[in-house]
């Protein structure tokens, strides 16, 4: 049975000594919907992008199921930034409020589950979750995000999202002017060094082995007083996720307060690919300007489709996706 989180309290009107319940999320009005397994749209992924798509579709009176396994990529991040009205809040605060607001729309239901498989049907699509239950919809939205692949450096994973960062626009202000490192090599290292130099002049590039920078790139970094360290890293010392020191394999060390890295990743869900959605050379689900994938009826939004990995962008993409899905549904029946 779908677990719909709604209001615990009930409201009603007093009449002749009796309480007549009003329709309210969580009342019997919605219990029937909980038992149904056919929806207009199923959204896989209930974080920022998925919830935004769900709100847009709920407001468009579409019957929607949001399936989420509760494993967001930013679960370690202490604060979210650069998102108007929510700057400085924790990711959990933002998603909790967002879910509460989406739950106000009676046509939107939630299921705590992990989607394991999908298939095409004559009328749309069918998804299976880990319990074996199946749910069907005319349209699918994948807002499933990505899964970062951590380097084999002890301490790195514990600092990821806290003091080892992926985005200066999300976190650069909080570590401005601090002793900062970049873990990268080659073209990525040069590009990231240039970008991060905006927030601090106390910057060192750690290539974790022999540098693959071109001569011109190395000279450019040296002109901007960005040091290049080619020593191999043994571990990252930290306190509760806050980096303190890099320990190198030769026994030397370097103090550090923050580090940036661009990690390789995989799609958090393999279901879009199994349904035929094309994956780009960079590893993202390929979409057009309306967030349609290469499979008709399947849309995607959020971190699984773009390198622009911010909360604000995820919300914007989710809202646009919900609108485009609704437009397509209308055009099919009008």
C-alpha positions in Angstrom: 0.0 0.0 0.0 1.3 3.4 -0.8 2.3 5.4 2.2 0.9 8.8 2.0 2.2 11.3 4.5 -0.5 13.8 5.2 -1.9 15.8 8.2 -2.3 13.9 11.4 -5.1 16.1 12.7 -8.6 16.2 11.3 -10.9 19.1 11.0 -14.7 19.2 10.8 -17.8 21.2 11.3 -19.9 20.8 14.4 -23.6 19.9 13.6 -26.2 18.8 16.0 -23.6 17.5 18.4 -21.7 15.6 15.7 -18.4 16.3 13.9 -18.7 16.0 10.1 -15.2 15.6 8.7 -14.1 17.8 5.8 -12.1 16.4 2.9 -8.5 16.6 4.1 -5.2 14.9 3.0 -5.0 11.7 5.1 -8.8 11.2 5.4 -10.8 8.4 3.7 -11.1 10.7 0.6 -7.5 9.8 -0.2 -7.4 6.1 1.0 -9.0 5.0 -2.2 -6.3 6.8 -4.2 -3.7 5.0 -2.1 -4.9 1.6 -3.3 -4.9 2.6 -6.9 -2.0 1.7 -9.1 -2.8 3.7 -12.3 -1.6 7.3 -12.5 -1.3 10.0 -15.0 2.3 10.5 -14.1 4.8 8.7 -12.0 7.8 10.7 -10.7 10.8 8.7 -9.7 12.8 10.7 -7.2 11.4 12.9 -4.5 14.0 15.5 -3.9 14.1 19.1 -5.1 13.4 18.4 -8.8 10.9 15.6 -8.3 8.9 17.6 -5.7 8.9 20.7 -8.0 7.6 18.6 -10.9 5.0 17.0 -8.5 3.7 20.4 -7.4 3.3 21.7 -10.9 1.4 18.6 -11.9 -0.7 18.5 -8.7 -1.7 22.1 -9.4 -2.7 21.0 -12.9 -5.1 18.4 -11.3 -3.1 15.4 -12.6 -3.0 12.2 -10.6 0.6 11.7 -9.6 2.7 9.2 -7.7 6.1 10.2 -6.4 8.3 7.3 -5.6 11.4 8.0 -3.5 14.0 5.8 -1.7 15.2 8.5 0.7 18.9 8.6 -0.3 19.7 12.1 -1.6 23.1 12.8 -3.0 23.6 15.8 -0.6 22.7 14.0 2.6 26.0 15.0 4.3 25.8 18.7 3.3 25.2 20.8 6.4 23.8 23.9 4.6 22.4 24.8 1.2 23.1 28.1 -0.4 22.4 30.4 -3.3 18.7 29.5 -3.3 16.5 32.6 -2.7 14.2 32.4 0.4 16.1 29.3 1.6 19.7 30.4 1.8 21.6 28.7 4.6 18.9 26.1 5.4 19.8 22.4 5.6 18.9 20.3 2.7 16.5 18.3 4.9 14.7 21.5 6.0 14.1 22.5 2.4 12.9 19.0 1.3 10.7 18.6 4.4 8.9 21.9 3.8 8.7 21.2 0.1 7.1 17.8 0.7 4.6 19.2 3.2 3.5 21.7 0.6 3.2 19.2 -2.2 1.2 16.9 0.1 -1.6 19.6 0.2 -2.5 18.6 -3.3 -5.0 15.7 -3.1 -4.1 14.2 -6.4 -0.4 13.7 -5.4 0.6 10.5 -3.5 3.9 9.3 -2.1 5.5 5.9 -1.9 8.7 5.2 0.0 10.4 2.7 -2.3 13.2 2.0 -4.8 12.2 1.4 -8.4 14.0 -1.7 -9.6 12.6 -2.1 -13.2 10.4 -0.6 -15.8 8.7 -1.6 -19.0 6.6 -0.1 -21.7 2.9 -0.9 -22.0 0.2 -0.3 -24.6 -1.0 2.8 -22.6 2.3 4.0 -21.2 4.7 2.5 -18.7 4.8 0.1 -15.7 7.3 0.4 -12.9 8.2 -2.3 -10.3 9.6 -1.5 -6.8 11.7 -3.6 -4.5 8.6 -5.1 -2.8 7.4 -6.5 -6.1 4.5 -4.1 -6.4 3.9 -2.5 -9.8 2.5 0.9 -10.7 1.4 2.2 -14.1 1.3 5.7 -15.7 1.0 7.3 -19.1 4.1 9.4 -18.4 7.2 9.0 -16.4 9.5 11.6 -14.9 13.0 10.5 -13.7 14.4 12.9 -11.1 16.7 10.3 -9.7 20.0 12.2 -9.5 23.4 10.7 -9.7 25.8 8.8 -7.4 29.3 10.2 -6.9 32.2 7.8 -7.1 34.6 8.5 -4.3 38.4 8.3 -4.8 40.3 5.7 -2.8 41.5 8.3 -0.3 40.6 7.6 3.4 38.8 10.5 4.9 37.6 11.9 1.5 34.1 10.5 1.6 33.6 11.6 5.2 34.3 15.2 4.1 32.3 15.2 0.9 29.7 17.9 0.9 31.1 19.3 4.2 34.6 20.6 3.5 35.3 18.7 0.2 33.1 20.5 -2.2 31.8 20.3 -5.7 30.5 23.8 -6.3 31.9 27.2 -5.4 28.5 28.9 -6.1 26.9 26.7 -3.5 29.7 26.8 -0.9 32.5 29.0 -2.0 31.4 32.1 0.1 31.6 30.1 3.3 35.2 29.1 2.7 36.3 32.3 1.1 40.0 33.4 1.6 40.7 30.1 3.4 43.6 27.7 2.6 42.0 25.7 -0.2 43.0 22.8 -2.3 41.8 21.4 -5.6 41.9 17.7 -6.3 42.1 17.3 -10.1 44.4 17.0 -13.1 44.7 18.0 -16.7 42.1 20.3 -18.3 39.6 19.8 -15.4 42.3 21.0 -13.0 43.1 24.1 -15.0 39.5 25.0 -15.4 38.6 24.5 -11.7 41.7 26.3 -10.5 40.8 29.3 -12.6 37.2 29.3 -11.2 38.1 28.8 -7.5 40.8 31.6 -7.7 37.8 34.0 -7.5 37.1 33.0 -3.9 40.6 32.6 -2.5 44.2 33.4 -3.4 45.5 30.8 -1.0 45.1 28.0 -3.5 47.0 24.8 -4.3 46.3 22.3 -7.0 46.9 18.7 -5.9 47.2 16.4 -8.9 47.7 13.2 -6.7 50.5 12.0 -9.0 52.3 13.3 -12.0 50.7 16.4 -13.5 49.1 16.1 -16.9 48.7 19.9 -17.3 50.2 21.4 -20.5 53.2 23.6 -20.2 51.0 26.6 -21.0 48.5 25.7 -18.4 51.2 25.2 -15.7 52.7 28.6 -16.5 49.4 30.3 -16.3 48.7 28.8 -12.9 52.1 29.9 -11.7 51.5 33.4 -12.9 48.4 33.5 -10.7 50.5 32.1 -7.8 48.6 28.8 -7.7 50.9 26.1 -6.5 51.0 22.6 -8.1 51.7 19.6 -5.8 52.2 16.3 -7.6 52.7 14.1 -4.5 50.4 11.1 -4.1 47.8 11.5 -1.3 47.6 8.9 1.4 44.7 10.2 3.4 42.7 13.3 4.4 42.7 14.1 8.1 39.5 15.7 9.4 37.4 16.3 12.4 33.7 15.5 11.9 34.0 16.0 8.1 35.9 19.3 8.3 39.3 18.8 6.6 42.4 19.7 8.6 45.4 18.2 6.8 46.5 16.2 3.7 48.9 13.4 4.5 51.0 12.4 1.5 52.5 9.0 0.8 56.0 10.3 1.3 55.2 11.2 4.9 54.9 14.9 4.4 51.7 16.8 5.0 49.9 20.1 4.2 47.3 22.0 6.2 44.0 22.6 4.5 40.5 24.0 5.3 38.6 23.2 2.1 39.0 21.2 -1.1 37.2 21.1 -4.4 36.9 18.1 -6.6 34.9 17.0 -9.7 34.1 13.4 -9.2 33.2 10.7 -11.7 29.6 9.5 -11.2 27.0 7.0 -12.3 23.3 7.4 -12.7 21.5 6.7 -9.4 19.0 4.6 -11.3 19.6 2.3 -14.2 15.9 2.1 -15.1 16.0 5.1 -17.6 18.7 3.3 -19.6 16.9 0.0 -19.5 13.8 1.7 -20.9 15.9 3.0 -23.8 16.7 6.6 -22.7 19.9 7.7 -24.3 22.8 8.6 -22.1 25.2 11.3 -23.2 29.0 10.8 -23.4 29.3 12.7 -20.1 27.0 10.2 -18.4 23.8 12.3 -18.2 20.3 11.4 -19.4 19.9 13.2 -22.8 16.9 15.6 -22.8 15.6 18.3 -25.1 14.6 21.8 -24.1 11.3 20.5 -22.8 13.1 17.9 -20.6 11.9 15.1 -22.9 14.2 12.1 -23.1 14.8 10.2 -26.3 11.9 7.8 -25.4 8.5 9.4 -26.0 6.5 9.8 -22.8 9.6 9.8 -20.5 11.0 13.0 -19.1 14.0 13.7 -16.8 15.1 16.6 -14.7 17.6 17.5 -12.1 21.2 16.4 -11.5 20.8 13.3 -13.7 20.5 15.5 -16.7 22.9 18.4 -16.2 26.3 19.5 -14.8 24.6 22.6 -13.3 24.2 21.0 -9.9 22.4 23.4 -7.7 19.2 23.3 -5.6 17.8 26.4 -7.4 18.4 24.8 -10.8 16.9 21.5 -9.8 13.7 23.3 -8.6 13.5 25.3 -11.8 14.0 22.2 -14.0 11.4 20.3 -12.0 8.8 23.0 -12.3 9.4 23.3 -16.1 9.2 19.5 -16.5 5.9 19.3 -14.7 4.5 22.0 -17.0 5.8 20.3 -20.1 4.4 16.9 -19.0 1.0 18.5 -18.4 1.0 20.2 -21.7 1.7 17.0 -23.5 -1.1 15.2 -21.6 -3.5 18.0 -22.6 -2.5 17.9 -26.2 -3.1 14.1 -26.4 -6.7 14.4 -25.2 -7.9 17.8 -26.5 
